[in-house]
Amino acid sequence: MPSGLPEAPKCSHNGPTYRCKSLRMSDIQEFHGSFYKTPVKTVQDSFILKHIEVSMPKRDRSKKNGGKKSVSVKYFVKVKGTTKFKIQVCQNTFLGVLNVSRFRVNNIAKNFAITGRMPVERRGGYRLNEQFHRKRESVKSFIETLKGVESHYCRGKSARQYLSCELNISKLLKMYNKSVSDPLKVKRTFFRNIFCQCYNVGFGSPVTDACSKCIELREKIKVEQNQAAKSMLMTQLRVHILRGKAFFAKLKVDDPQIITFSFDCQKNLTNPKVPDQAAYYSRQLYTYNLTIVQGSSKAKMTTDNVFTYTWMEHEYKKGSNEVCSAVFDVLSKTDFSTYKLIRLFADGCGGQNRNSIMVNMLSYFLMNNAPNNIKKIELIFPVPGHSFLPPDRVFGRIEKELKNLPNITNPKVYVEVFAKHATVRTMGEDCNVYNWKAAAIDYMKPLKQWHFKFNLTKRFIFSRNIQRTKVLVRGERSYNSDYDKAFCLTKASKFIKDIELTVIPKGVSVKKAKLKDVCHLLKKHFGDGWDKREDLEFFNTLMAQNGQVPEEDVPEEEDYCEGHHEENEDFVV
């Protein structure tokens, strides 16, 4: 911005060389406005250089102070309304019109005479850059020597690398300063700025759900001295990881002729949920959540393709009958008119998913309920330790929301949270619970008589025979190779189509010891009058209904979770 208004010529020059008196005020204002049209100093300096002529002095005349004149400068002012016509003026008039100092104009003229280049901005900037250049390069070299890995919790490929969770910036700074000489040592702020701004590196979180097989093999590799045995262990680890990737590759398949379902049970949700230390040691009632996701792992999850089947501990058990009934319900309510293959993914929990009861249910559905265009059903189980499924993403969203609810005294609150992420179906109301276990015992051969080893099987493939009277089942140990043959698994003179399903009525006896613990927790947290509170009416009603519970405990159905089944020892993926 100009420091003042343009000044009219104060001199009396009006000769053939200097024509200062001929300048009109409009010319002065136009010239002054063109100069300050931009606040950029380099542009203004170029404007000055454009309106002066710089040359070497023709005569060597000494100044009064003993110095010599280094350059000779002529000054010009452009007349308004013309593109080429300029008139020469004296130095004082030129400086007054532009309102600039003599020092600035002389510096521009001298620099141009010496370098022959346009003016360059040298003000500002970080003048210590050169001083710290060696330090910066040394820090970068140190950071680049660190070995990072992708996060254990990242599903896709990520450019971000993670260092060990045991490290932090302070520890890295100490390591760096110990490894360099005194001139290259830096402060924490300097090191942190380079680490955060120049590199996409973070510090990992401690792994809490790592695969046991991976940990076992890696620890054996570290201590093994025999090279041949070490190579074998490395091969086993490599094949194990490839099997996990092969499972997820199947889960990612998005084929218009294949419809994919994945299902899993969320951890038991407690009733009541209270921020009371006593709740940690007390037995509580459970709300169960079985979530089924339609679509591959790449599919967007909405309430249209995510289905939550929920029930409570006093209504039904958490076993294979309930899981099979929920899967059967979602299959029965799905339109398969454009598909040829149904592909199901589940973890290897033996008490719920990985059992002959699930095999029996899928055989029944293929024979009696599936349309003719469905040629096969494929049930796939993951490698133990590598079983992250789409329902787990739904569980993460639900649990994130439940963290913000410190008190939950009514199970309906859980259902309201479920409804934000899925279509909720209540077991016993929206979905019948059938006794699939009894049907499997009556119609399926014992596992010892099956033509493949159940514990080693990763894929179960179901198909109909040509006469469409039997369901043939094939068990494959690998994800990408087919070796076994398909045979019928029903007993002699038994047919899947003849199975008559019986509905299991709602109502399960709860242990008296558990009810006693719940009463004690409610009394301790809410006081002696808890049974008169409206928000605790659910528990009051439940206690009244179970008042005549037999004294003996009802054994709970065990859940043999994944890991109990064996893993193939061959190297086939």
N, C-alpha and C positions, 0 to 999 in steps of 0.2 A: 504494500500500500504506500502511496506517496506521502512523504513527510510534510508536504505543503503544496500550495498552488503554484502553477507555473508563473515565472516572472517575465515581464516585458523587458526588452533590451534597454539597458541603461546607458549604453555607449552611443556615440554619434557616427558610427561607421556606416557610410553609404556610398563607398567608392567602388571601383571596378573589382576589388578583391573581396572585401567584407561588405555584405549588404544587409546588415542587421536591421537598419531602419525600415527596410522594405517589408519586413515581416508583419503580417496582420495578426490581430488577436485570435481570429478563427484558425489561422495556420498554427499558431502556438498551441492552442487548445487541442487541435487534432493530433499534432505531433506528440504532445504530452500524454493524451489518452491512448495512443497506439503503444507507447512505451509501457504504460502501466496496465495494459489490457490483460496481462498474465502476471501472477505474483512470483513465478519461477525465476530465480536469479540467473540461471544459465541462459534462459530465453531473453531476458532483459540485456544481459551482457552481449549476446549475439546481435541484438537490435542496435546497441551502441557501436559495435564493431562494423555493422553494416553502414553506419552513417558517419564514419571517420575514415581517413586515409592515413596509413602509417608508412613512414619511409625513414631512411637513415638521414641524418643531418648532412647538408651539402658543405657547410662550413663548420670548422671546429672552433666554436666560441666558448670560452670558459665562463662559468657563472660567477657571480659575486662571491659565493661561499667556497669557491675553488673547485666545484664539481663540473662535470661536462654533461652536456645534453645528450641523452642516449638515443632518443627517437624524435622524429619530427611528425607532428599530427596536424591534419586539417579537419575542420568540423563543418558538417552540412546539416541543414534542416530541410525536410521535404515540405513543399508547398501544397496546401490543401487543393484537392480536385485534380491533381496530376499524378502520373505513375512514374515518371522519370525525372522531372525537373526538380532539382535541389539547388539551394543557394548556400554559398559558403558564409559562415558566421565566425565570430571570434570565440575564443574558449569560454569567456565569461557568459556570453549569451547562450551558448550551448548548455553549459552547466545550469544556468538559471531556468531555461525552458524545461529541462528534464528533472531539475531539482535533485541532482546527484552531486557527489563530491569529486573534486579534482583527483584525489587519490585513487578512486575507483576507476576513473577513465584512463588515468596514466598506467595503472597496473594492467588493464585489458590491452592497451596498446603495446606495452613492453612485452608481455607474454606472447602476444601474436607475432611481434617482430622476432622473438627468439625461437619460438616453436613452430610458428606457421599453422597453428591449430586453433579450433574454436575453443572458447572458455569451458572449463570443466569445474563442476561443483566439488569443493574440497572441505566444505564445512560439515560439522556433525559427524555421525558415525562412531563406531566403537574403536578408538584409537589404540587399544591394547590387543586387538585381534592378532597382530603379528607376534606380539610378545607371548601369547598363550597358544599359538598355533601348534607348537611341539607338544604342549601338554594335552591339547585336545586330541591330536592324532595318537598320542600314547594311550589315553583313556579308551579311545575307540578300538585300538588294537587289543587291549586287555578284554574289553567286553566281547569282541568277536571270537576270542578263544574259549569263551564259556559255551558249554554244550547244553542246548535246550531241547525239550521234547514237547510233543503235542499234549494237550490236556487229556487226562484219563476220562473226563466227563464230557468231552466234545464229540458229538455224533458225526459231524462232517469234517471235511478237510478245512483246516484253518491255518492262516499265515502266521498267526501269533504263536510264539514259542514260550515255554514255561521253564523256569529254572527250578531247582529243588526247593521244596517248601521249607527247608532248613536255612535257606539263605535269605538275606534282605539287603537293602542298599548300604546300610551301615557296615555289614560284614564284608560286602564286596569292596567298599572303600578301604577298609583295613587291609584286605588282601592286596589291593592295587598299590597302596602306599608302601607296603612291605616289599613289593617286587620291583620298585623303581628307585632311582637315585633321588636325592633331595631336590634338585631343580625341577623334577617332573611331578613332585607330590602336589596334590590338589586338595581343596576343601570339599565338604559334603555337598554344598549347593552346586558347585561346578560339576562334580561327578554326577549328581542326580539329574541336572538339566540335560546332559548328554545322554544319559541312560533312558530318560523318559521321552525326549524329543527326537532322537535319532534312531531308536530301535523299538520294534514292536515286541517287547519282551516283558513278561510278568513273572510272578512267583506262584507256583502251583499250590493247591490245597492238599493236605494229607489225604491219601487214598484210603477210603473206608470200605469199599465193596469190590476190591480187586479179586480177580480169579485165583482160587487156591492152587489150581494146577500151574498157572503161569508163575506164581510166587515159588512154588515147590521146585519147578524146573530151573528157574533163574538162580535160586540159591544153590542147587546142586552144581550148576555150571560154574559158579564162582569158586567152589572148593575142589572140584574134580581135577586131579592131576594127570590122569591117563588121557592122552589126546584122543584115542579112539572112542573111549566112553564119553568124553566131552563132546565130540562131534555127534554122537548118537543122541545125547541130551539136547543139543542145539537143533537137531533135525526134528525131534519130538516137539520141541517148543514151536518151531516154525510151522509144523503141520497142525498143531493145536490152534495157533492163531489163524491159519488159513481156513480151518473149519469154521471158526467164529465168523470170519469175513464171508464165507460161503453162505452161512445162514442169513446174514444181513443182506447179502445180494439177492437171495430169494425174497426177502421181505420188501425189497425196493422195487420188485418187478411190477410194472404198470401195464398190463396187457388187457385189451378190450374184451378178450374171451375168458379172462380169469378174474374172479372176484375173491378178494382177500379179507379175512377176518383175523383179528388178534385179540386175545382175551387174557385177563389176569385179575387176581384178587388184591385189593388194597390191604394194607395192614389194618388190624382191628381198631375201630374207633370206639373210644371209651364213653360210657354213660354212668354217672355224670362226669363231665370234663370240668375240673375245678383247679385253680392254681394253689392247691393245698398240698403241703409236703406229705401228708398222710395218704394222699391218693397214690403216691408212688409205691407204697407197700400194701395197698388195699386191692383186693379183687373187685373188678367192676364188670358191668354188663357191656356187651359188645354190639356195635352196629357193623354189619358186613356190607361190603361193596364189591361186586364183580362187574368190571367194565369190559365191554366188547366194542372194538373199533372196526368199522368197515372201511377198507381201503389200505393201500400200501403205506409204508413209512413216510412216503413223500406227500401223501394226501393231506389236504387241509382238514383239520378236525373241527366239526361244528356239532350242534345238537342234532343235526339230521343224520350223521353217520357215527355218532358215539352214543352207546346205550349202557346205562347203569342199572344193574339189577341189585336191589337192596333188600335186606331183611335183618331181623334182630335175633339175638341169641335165644330168646325165649320162644321164637316162632319156628325156626328151622335150624338144623345143624349146618355146619360149614364143611360139606363133604362133596363127594362125587355126584350124588343125586342132585344137589342144588346146582352145581356147575353144569352138569349135563343138561338139566332142564332149561337153564338160561340159554345155553348155546342152541339147544333144540328150538327154543322159542324164537330166537332171532333169525335162525335159518328158516323157520316156518313162515315168518312174516316178511321175508325178503323176496323180491321179484327177480327170478333167475332167467328170464326169457331170452336174454342176449348173451348168456355165459355158457361155457362148456365145462369149466373146471372150478371147483370150490377149494380154496386153499386156506387152511386154518393154522395159526401160530399160537403156541402157548409155552409157558415155562414147564420145567420137568417135575412139578410137584406131584408125587405119586398118589397122594390121598385125594386129589381133586382132578387133575388133568391127565396124567400119564398112567393110565390103567386100562384094564379090559372093559371097564364100564363105559368109558368114553368111546372105545372101539365099537362096542355093542350099540351105543346110541347113534353113531354116525352110520353104521350099517343099516339100522332101522330107518333112518331118515332117507338114505339113498334108495332103499327098496320101496318104501311106502309113501314118502312125501316129495322127494325130489322130482322135478319135471324130466321128461325124456331127453331134453337137450343137455342135461348135466351128465357127462360121461364118467367123471372121476371126482373123488374127494381126496384131498391130500392133507394129512395132519403132520405138522413139522414141529420138532422140538429142538431147542438150541443146545449148543455146547455149554456145559455147566460153567458159570462165571461170565458168560457172554450172552446174557438173556435180556437185554434192554429192549422193551417192546413199546409200541405206541401208547397202550394204556398207562404206562409209567409216566408219560408226559401229562396225561390227564390227572393222575394222582398228584404229581408235583404242583399243578395249578390249584387243586383242591386243598392240599396241605398248606400251601402258601396263604390261602384265604382263611383257613381254620386257625392259623397262628394269630390272627388278629381278633379271635374270639376266645377270650380267656375263660369264660363261663358258658357251658352248654348243658342245660338241664332238661332239654326236650329233644328227643331224637329227630323231630321234624326239622330242626335247624340244620342237621346234616343233609336231609333231603333237599332243603332249599338251596344249599350250597351245590349239591350234585346237579340240580336242575339248571344251574348257570352254565354248566359245561357239557351236559349230556341230556338225552331223553331218559327220564327216570321211570322204571318199571318195578313195581313192588311184588316180591315173590308171594304167591298165594292169592293175589288179587289180579294183577295184570298178567301173571305167568303161573301156570300150574307147576307144581313140583311132583315129578313122577318117580316111582321106585325103579330106577334103571338098574340098581345093584341087584335086585332080585331077578330081573329079567336076564341079566348077564350070567348069573349063576345057573339059571335054568336052561339057557340056550347056548352059551359059549363054552368051548372046550377049556379045560384047565391050561394055564400058561405052559406047563411042561409039555403039552401035546401040540403046541403051535410049531409050525414049520420054520420059524425063525426065532432068534433069541430076542426076547422082548427088551431086556435091559440095554442091549447094544443098538437098538433101532432108533434112528433119527427121523425117519419118514415112514408114515403109514399111508399106503395108497389103496383106496377103495374103488371097486368097479363092479359092474353087474356081469353075470355070465351071459352067454348068447341067448339062452332061453329066458333070461330075466327072472329066474327063480331063486337065485342065490347071489350073495354078495361075496366077491373074492377080495382078499386082503393080501397085500404084499408089503413086507418090511424091509427097508433099505438102511444100511448102516452109514451111508455117505449121502451128501447133499447133491452131488452132481453126477453120480454113477448109479446105474440100475443093474443089479446082478440077480436078485432073488426072483422067484416065481410066485404067482398069486394063487392062493388056495382058499377054500371056504373054512371058516373058523367055527362054524356052528356044530353042535353035536349031531350024531347020526339021527336021522329021522326028525330033525328039528329044522324049522324054517323061520327066518327072520320076520317074514310077513305075518306070521301067526302070533307074534308077541302081542299080548294084551296089557296095556299100560294101566297101572293103578295109581291114583292120585294120593299123595301123602298129605294127610290133614295137617293144618297149622297147629302148632303147640308142642313145645319141648320143655321138659322139666328142667329147672335150673337148680344147681346144687344149693342146699340150704346154707352151707358155709359161705358161698358167694353172696347170697341174699343177706346174710348176716353182716358181712363186710360192707355191703352197699349201705345198709341201714346205719351202721356205725359211722361210715364216712359222711352220710347226709346229716346225721345228728351232730357230728363234730364240726361240720362246716356251716350248717344253717341253724343249729340249735335244736332244742327239744321239740319245738313246734313245727318241724319241717313238714310233717304230714298234713298240716292245715294250710300250707301255702299253695296257691293256684299254679304257680310255675313248676311245682314238683308233683303235680297230680298224676303224671305218668307213673312215677315210682310208687306212689301210694296205691294206685290201681293194680300194679304188677304184684306188689306184696300181698294184696288181698286175694288175687287170683291164685297165687302160689302158696296160700296158707296151708293147704292139705298135701304139700309135697311129701313123698315118702322120705323116711329118715335116711335110707341108704343112698349113697351118691350114684348118680347116673354116669357111667363112663363116657368120656368124650371121645369122639372119633379122631384118631390121630391123622396128622398131615405129614406125610413123608415128603419133605421138600426136595428140590433138585439137589443133586450131589450124591444121592444114594445109588443112582444107577451108574453102571460102568461106562468107561469110554473106550473106544476102539483103540487097539494097540497097533493096528496097521497104519500105513502112511497114505491112505486114500482119503481125499477130501470130499 
